[in-house]
C-alpha cells in the first residue's frame, strides 16, 4: 500500500477508543509540532508515513512496551523483537520473537525499521560498535534505524546497571564508523518545556535516526 493509505490508516487509529483523552491530545500535538519532544515528533512522523506491512525489529532486551505503542497506532505492521533469553511464551502474539544476542546477531531476514531504545548504555562499551554493525546489516536499503539512549544527566546513575552515557558526538561517531551516512541526532529532555516540569526535566536523552 502507498503512503497516502498509511496516513489515513494512522489518523483513524490515533483516535480509536483504546486511547485515553490525554493520549489523544498528546499524539495530536506531538505529530504536528516538536515543541514537546523531537523524540515523539520524529517517531510519529515515521509511523505515519510507512507503508502497510512494514517489518519493524526492536533490539531492546527485556521490555516490549515500545512495540506495544507502535502496535496500537499501526497494527498492520509486522513486529519482531530480539532477546537473548527465551521469552516467546510471555510476549504478545502480535510480536514475533527472535532469540539472539543483540550485540552479535545474524538473521536471514532484513527489516524496514530497526529500533533500539535505552539498551546500549547497559552494554560493555567495546560491544556497541558490533551491535551497530549488526543493525546496519539487517536494514533494507534506504530505510531507518531509530536510537534512544540516556545522556549524562542528574538521574543517569540512579540506575546501577547503566555503564556509560552517550551524547550527540559519540552517537555520531558510532554511526559514521558503521557507514550510516544520513542521520540526525538530538540531545534533549524527554519533554522540552521551558520550565522544570515533573521529573522528566531530570532525564536527558540522546535521540536520533539514521537512514541506510
C-alpha positions in Angstrom: 0.0 0.0 0.0 1.1 3.6 -0.6 1.9 6.3 1.9 -1.5 8.0 1.4 -3.2 4.9 2.7 -0.8 4.8 5.6 -1.7 8.4 6.6 -5.4 7.6 6.5 -4.9 4.4 8.4 -2.8 6.1 11.0 -5.2 9.0 11.5 -8.1 6.7 12.0 -6.2 4.5 14.5 -4.9 7.5 16.5 -8.4 8.3 17.8 -9.6 4.7 18.4 -11.3 4.1 21.8 -8.3 2.4 23.2 -6.5 5.7 23.7 -7.4 7.9 26.7 -8.2 11.6 26.2 -4.7 12.6 27.3 -3.1 10.2 24.9 -5.2 11.5 22.1 -4.3 15.1 22.9 -0.6 14.2 23.3 -0.5 12.4 19.9 -2.4 15.2 18.2 0.1 17.8 19.4 3.2 15.7 19.1 2.6 14.9 15.4 2.0 18.5 14.5 4.8 20.3 16.2 8.0 19.4 18.0 7.9 21.8 20.9 7.1 19.0 23.3 9.7 16.5 22.1 11.7 15.8 19.0 11.7 12.2 20.1 7.9 11.7 19.7 7.6 14.1 16.8 10.0 12.1 14.6 8.7 8.7 15.7 5.1 9.7 14.9 6.2 11.2 11.6 7.9 7.9 10.6 5.0 5.8 11.7 2.5 7.9 9.8 4.5 7.7 6.5 5.5 4.0 6.4 3.6 1.7 4.0 1.4 -1.2 5.2 3.1 -4.4 6.3 6.5 -2.8 7.0 8.7 -5.0 9.2 10.0 -3.5 12.4 12.7 -5.0 14.6 13.1 -3.9 18.2 16.6 -4.5 19.6 15.6 -3.8 23.2 16.1 -6.5 25.7 13.5 -7.4 28.4 10.8 -4.9 27.5 8.4 -4.8 24.6 6.3 -1.8 25.7 7.6 0.3 22.8 6.4 -2.3 20.3 3.1 -2.2 22.1 2.9 1.5 21.5 3.6 1.0 17.8 1.1 -1.8 17.5 -1.6 0.4 19.0 -1.0 3.0 16.3 -0.2 0.7 13.4 -1.4 -2.9 13.9 -0.8 -3.6 10.2 3.0 -3.5 10.8 4.9 -6.7 11.3 6.8 -6.5 14.6 9.8 -8.5 15.7 11.7 -8.5 18.9 15.2 -9.8 19.9 16.1 -11.1 23.3 19.0 -13.2 24.4 16.7 -15.3 26.7 13.7 -17.3 25.6 10.7 -15.2 26.4 8.4 -16.1 23.5 5.8 -17.6 25.9 5.2 -14.3 27.6 5.2 -11.7 24.8 2.0 -10.6 23.0 1.0 -12.7 20.0 1.4 -9.8 17.6 5.2 -9.8 18.2 7.4 -12.4 16.5 10.2 -13.4 19.0 13.8 -14.0 17.9 16.2 -15.4 20.4 19.6 -13.7 19.7 22.4 -11.7 21.2 21.7 -8.0 20.5 25.4 -7.4 20.1 26.1 -10.2 17.7 23.1 -11.5 15.6 22.9 -12.8 12.1 19.4 -13.3 10.7 18.2 -14.3 7.3 15.6 -11.5 7.2 16.2 -7.8 6.7 13.9 -5.1 8.2 12.4 -1.8 7.1 12.9 -0.2 10.5 15.2 -1.2 13.4 14.7 0.4 16.8 16.9 0.4 19.9 15.7 2.2 23.0 17.7 2.5 26.2 19.9 -0.5 25.6 23.5 0.5 24.7 24.0 2.3 28.0 23.8 -1.1 29.6 26.3 -2.8 27.3 30.1 -3.1 27.5 31.5 -0.2 25.5 33.5 -2.5 23.2 30.4 -4.4 22.1 28.4 -1.4 21.0 30.1 -0.9 17.5 29.4 -4.5 16.7 25.7 -4.1 17.6 25.5 -1.1 15.3 27.2 -3.2 12.5 24.6 -6.0 13.0 21.8 -3.5 12.8 23.3 -1.9 9.6 23.5 -5.4 8.0 19.8 -6.1 8.8 18.3 -2.8 7.5 16.9 -2.8 3.9 18.4 -0.1 1.7 17.0 3.4 2.2 15.3 2.6 5.5 15.6 3.6 9.1 17.4 3.0 12.4 15.9 4.8 15.4 18.0 5.1 18.5 17.4 6.5 22.0 20.0 6.5 24.9 20.4 8.5 28.1 22.8 11.4 28.0 24.8 12.4 31.1 22.3 14.0 33.5 21.4 14.1 37.1 19.4 10.8 37.0 21.7 8.7 34.8 23.5 6.9 37.7 20.2 6.2 39.5 20.2 3.0 37.6 23.1 0.8 38.8 23.0 -1.2 35.5 24.0 1.9 33.5 27.6 1.7 32.2 28.1 4.9 30.4 26.0 7.8 28.9 26.2 8.8 25.2 26.0 12.3 23.7 25.4 13.6 20.2 29.1 13.4 19.2 29.6 9.8 20.5 26.5 8.6 18.7 27.5 10.5 15.5 30.9 8.7 15.6 29.4 5.3 16.1 27.0 5.8 13.1 29.9 7.0 10.9 32.1 4.1 11.9 29.4 1.7 10.6 28.7 3.8 7.4 25.4 5.3 8.3 25.6 8.4 6.2 22.2 10.1 6.6 21.4 10.9 10.2 20.0 13.5 12.5 20.8 13.5 16.2 19.2 15.5 19.1 20.1 15.9 22.7 17.1 16.9 24.9 15.0 16.2 27.9 12.1 13.9 27.2 9.8 16.9 27.3 11.3 20.2 26.3 9.1 22.6 28.2 10.9 25.9 29.1 10.4 25.3 32.8 11.2 22.3 35.1 8.1 20.2 34.7 7.7 16.9 36.6 10.6 14.5 36.8 11.3 14.4 33.1 13.4 17.5 33.3 16.0 15.4 35.2 16.2 12.8 32.5 18.1 13.8 29.4 18.3 11.7 26.3 20.3 11.5 23.0 17.9 10.6 20.3 18.5 10.2 16.6 17.7 8.4 13.4 19.8 7.2 10.6 18.9 6.1 7.1 20.9 3.5 5.3 
